[in-house]
Structures are given as structure tokens and as C-alpha cells.
Amino acid sequence: MPLHPQVAAFVAQLDDLSALLRAQGDRRWSDRIDLCRALVADSNFAGVERFLALFEGPDSLADLRFGDPEADARLADCLSAARSFAERLASEERDAKGD
């Protein structure tokens, strides 16, 4: 069964983010993003929750910088887009559950 278009777009955004992280040599974060992506691609909402949790606490994904202005700008764009997708999906899930 094909993924809902919003979910498919989120999966594609996670692919882009993971590829950027790998290109910058950051296996720690790319592996975490790959896990989230696999869960989401399998229609498992835990992937959305795991992704959003990566922005919590000290040394979070939101704190990541490469030290290269161009790569940092690309990272900021990817993170913003992916987080926006995840927050939208989480909101829809809460609404569907009546929370």
C-alpha cells in the first residue's frame, strides 16, 4: 500500500537530511535519522515521535553545526522542513485520537 503523500514527503525529507549528514561525515546523527525514516516508511508513528525527540535536551539535533556556512545553511533548511512535517503529522495524530 502506498504511503500517504504527507508521509511520503516526510520520508523523502528524512532521506535528504540523512544524505547531508553522511556527506558531512556525521554517522551518529545519520544513523538516528535512518532509523526514524525506516519506521515512518513502515507506517510506524514511532518514527515521527523518535524524530521529534532528537530535538530535546542538551546536545540535540537542533544544536548541530558543521562549521561550514553553506553546509550549516543546508542543514538548517533540511531540519526546518523535516521538523515541520513531523510536527504536522504529530498534530494530525493527536487530533485523530481526540487528544
KAJO-V288056 format. One record per helix or strand. SS is the DSSP state (~ for helix, > for strand). FROM is the first residue (numbers start at 1). TO is the last residue. If there is no record, write none. Layout:
SS|FROM|TO, SS|FROM|TO
This chain:
~|5|23, ~|27|41, ~|46|53, ~|61|63, ~|69|97
